[in-house]
């Protein structure tokens, strides 16, 4: 494990600084020797009341980093996004078989891309607070301790979903994802025992619903989802960021950087960019996901009409709730690929989800220009689509709704069944880990297409460069029908089935 114990004074100081946004750039949470602070001693904190609370702002800041970097990593490793340019270490993450512990996005400690590192740091910081700080703090409140358990549980949950195995203590054999789920469940249960009511409890219940789905426990997943919806039918929890010290990581590659390295799958164009400012919150849990979990549980139980009702509820929630409105954004993205060919970027484009499928309109927006995109949820699925679907097609529709509604929330890789490897230093510094061990290689299900085929479409040359009457360069559409090489949602429906029935735990 890439962590070790450090002095209470050093860690507490870092937590305080991070909580106030003073070390957002370049601070190594678990190596406080890199933070020059000659005046910090344990005497500085001796007698400090409610010391656990001192750590909470820093834990939240690290949770934000872990969440943002995980969303970037998961979205580009899945079929949701392909990579343009070199800002994300080239295109390796588009090719599952090329992802190794040395891959740039896997093997770094950046706040915006270092998912493995940031999740390990979040979990280790929570360990420290619970094991070292809490016993010294007689004034620690149940609510504060519950929050620490929640943050640790979320680190473990995201690791369980996206990695095959992770070591939890120094020099330990990596714990497989099934064990990570169990550890996360214990933290969430403890959080509920300490703080069982209010908005916080709903966040924990939502996390448990997500966790039980990943374990294949349909009945418990459904029960937790119902608790959330019964308490708040429009439940929404987003982790906040700020535009100075703790920015929304996906926004960096969607909007800020000139190359716009993250380019969406053409049939998901209408959802992008979801985060239009540096300070936009990233959704952690919401009512729509609870309905999607209930729909899946209903299919497991052989109740397709109940499943359809929950999918209809998702549409109603998106259409009628005021905090699900679209955001107006002036998008400068030219939508170029790595060969400087414009990707689909005009509303006259129609898309077939796979060869032979019907062409669908309304999935591509006009860019550069003013666009309206969802900040919380949207879907191209209609009530007629839901009414007509049955069997594998209903499962395919569920996967498509999950992909669209949970877009840019870090869920897709888990649905695909792909699992990422640990970063290189973890492998090199732990004598109990060898190359080839569980956790050191990407797990790629047999149904995942080869190379970068999840991202591909034809034709590639869609526009022709011409001059208008004023001599300005314009792009004119020469191909208005685009066909995706694969419909991954159909593949999932036919090859994997439901996650609750086939959790694919290593």
C-alpha positions, 0 to 999 in steps of 0.5 A: 500500500502506498501509505504509511502513518505520519504524525498527527500534527502534520496530517492535521495541519494538511487537513486544515490547509486543504479544507480552506483550499490552500494546498489544492495544487500539488499537495501530497496528502500522505507525504507531509514531508513535502509541505514545508511547515517548520512550526507545526508540532503536536503541541499545536493541536493538543487539547483541540476540541472536536479534533475529528471535525478538524479533519472533515474539510480536508476529507471532503476536499480529498473526496472531491479529488477522488470523485473528479479523477475517478469520473475522468478515468472511468469515462475515457476508459469506457465507451462514453468518451474517446480521447483527442490529443495528448493531454491525457497521455495519448489514446491508451485509455481508448484501448482496454488491452493497452491499459497497464499499471504504467499507463499515464492516467493510471500511474499518476498522482494528479488531482484530475486524473489520478483515480487510484492514487486519490482513492487510496489517499482518501481511504488512508486518511479516513483510516487515520482519523478513525484509528488514530484521531478518534481515540484521542478526541473525547468530544467527537460527535456521532455525526462527525464520525459517521461522515468519516465512515461515509468517506471511507466507504465511498473510497472503497465502493469506487475501488470495488466497482472499478478495480479488481483488487487493492491492498488495504494495509501496508505490505498486504496482499490485495483485497479483491473487489468482493472484499472491498464491497464488504468493507464499504458496506461495514462503513456505511452501516456504521455511518447509519448507526451513528447518524440515521436520519436526515439528508446525510442518511439518504446519501448513505442509503443511496450508496448502499443501494449502489453497493448491493447492486454491485454485489448482485443483491437485488432485494437489498438494493431495491430496499435501500433505493425505496428508502431514498425515494420514500423520503425524497422523490427528487433526491439529489446529492452533488459534491461541490467544487470551486473555480479557484482551488478545487476545480471540477476535473472533467470540466478541465478536459471538456471545456477549459483545455484548447484540445478538448481531449474528452470527446463523447460517443456521437450518440451521446453528444446531446449530453456533453458538456455536462459540467460547464463551469469549473465549480460545477458539482459532480452528482454522487447520488440521485433519485433517477439512479434509485429508479434504475436500480428498482427497474433492474431489481424488478427484471431480476424478479420477473416483473417487466411491467414494474421495471417499465414503470420505474423507467417511466418514473425516470422520464417524469423526474427529468421532465418535471423537476426544476433542478433537472433543467438544461444549461445554456452554454456557448460551446467553442468545441470544434469536435476534432478527432486526432486526424483533425477530421470534424466529428459529428457536430451538426444537428442534421446528423442521424445516428444508427447505434449499430450496423442495420439499426434505424437512424435516430435524429436529435442526438447531435447538437450544432457546434461551435455555438450555443447548446443546451445540455443537462447538468443532472440528467437527460435521456433520448429514451421516450415513453413509447420506447419503454412501452414497446420494449421486452425481453433482451430489448428491455434490458438493452434499454435499461443499460442505455438509460443508465448510460445516458442518465448517469453520464459523467458520473463514473458508472459506465465502466462497472456496467461494462465489466471492465476493471482497471489495474493498480498504479505502478508504485503499488506493484513495485513497493509491495513485496507481496504483489507480483506482476500477474497477480489479481489487481495488476492487470486490466480485466477485459470481459470476452464480449468487449470488442477489440482495440478501440472499437467501442468508440468507432463509427463510419464514415469518418469523413463527414464534412467537406471544407469549403469557402463561403461567399465572403471567403471564410472557411466552412464545413459542409455536411457530405454524410448525414448518416453515421453508424456506430460500429457496436451497440454496447448496450445490446452486447451487454444485454445479450452477453452479460445480462443484468449486473444484479444477476452477473456481478462479475466479481473477481 
